[in-house]
Amino acid sequence: MRDAVIVEAVRTPLGKGKPGGAYHDVHPVDLHAHAIRSLLARVDGLDPAEIDDVIGGAVGQVGEQSGNTTRYAALAAGLPESVPGVTVDRQCGSSQQAISFAAQGVVAGAYDIVVASGVESMSRIPIGSQFTVGGKQVDVHGPTIADRYPGGLVPQGVSAELIARRWELSRAELDEFAHLSHVRAATAWREGRFAAEVAALKVTHPDGSVSTLDVDETVRPGTTLEALAGLRTPFAAERWTERFGDIDWKVTAGSSSPYNDGSAALLITTSEVAAAHGWTPRARIHTAVAVGDDPVYMLTGVIPATAKVLARSGLSIADIDAFEVNEAFAPVVLSWLKETGADPARVNVNGGAISIGHPLGASGARLATTLLGVLEQTGGRFGLQTMCEAGGTANATIYERLG
């Protein structure tokens, strides 16, 4: 029976996703291409013409990041014109879904060698850009959804507040979690734990100056609990209180993921193809699932996704040596911890999206790349990655370290 293994994985350091960020002058296609090009450079003996497909994730598929942006990233990376590309959108889980699609294709025999990747340039394609036409916001849900959810769906920040209320999470717990994310990420960078997974990108700016980003731009080593405690709660609004009742507003920018630019890519094949090329796989894609959940709470899908992937894999939470749970908001991970009983010391050990960043379409591939590194650094066997997504869906994937 065919399997799906990861030969190599790489990501860019993540930049601030706003004007003035390190990658603001980089076109999304070129940002994506850098990860793909860097990936291929790490795989000895690979003829790019052997790649059957490039499956890339992107959320803001509008403007410069539209028109099947993955196809153009593959061409910009120098792949032969014969190699196709396709762009998928499962919101924040887009590139994690790209990994799943690649693995499914390889196991089914439709592919032998695939690149799974993702990109998001939030400085050039601001979040929500795809929801506006001619400067006006459009209704992407339609009247039938409005009938099914008569109160309407809510912004993700409000969902995070509802989660904090349901799981009785305090403001102090959220701030402490955010602080820990920065401490862990800063420590990981200082100790060189990210060195093997990143490919720095040199940027030539319009004025001719050149800069290189070689660390994640939104990690703040000097963040303090006092500073986090002083931040306002931007999601508070009377209309939500009228609908949901009293909410003790707790979520701040500090306990939320920032806007980021970045890309990541993985090479996926079978054990047999890897052996024929003389490649030593880093990990096997053991089990992958996707689930749907309440679209109002929206971000809680990581809980049933984790339960489903464990049940399907035959593993228990205690069998997992390392977890990457996307830190879209602190309540997501803290509620997941309460429900799963996972060991917090094994979760996001090198920091998470609150510090490292969350370039939407690239985050699934970024988490996978980081998780492989954690397993190798700790000697763990199994790693579990899960991602909450807009609309109330979630992906979960278990990887088995090889070698």
Secondary structure by P-SEA (a helix, b strand, c coil): cbbbbbcccccccccccccccccccccaaaaaaaaaaaaaaaccccccccccbbbbbbcccccccccaaaaaaaaaacccccbbbbbbccccaaaaaaaaaaaaaaaaccccbbbbccccccccccccccccccccccccccaaaaaacccccccaaaaaaaaaaaacccaaaaaaaaaaaaaaaaaaaaaccccccbbbbbbbccccbbbbbcccccccccccaaaaaacccccccaaaaaacccccccccccccccbbbbbbbbbbbcaaaaaaacccccccccccccccccccccccaaaaaaaaaaaaaccccccccbbbcccccaaaaaaaaaaccccccccccccccccccccccaaaaaaaaaaaaaaaaacccbbbbbbbbccccbbbbbbbbcc
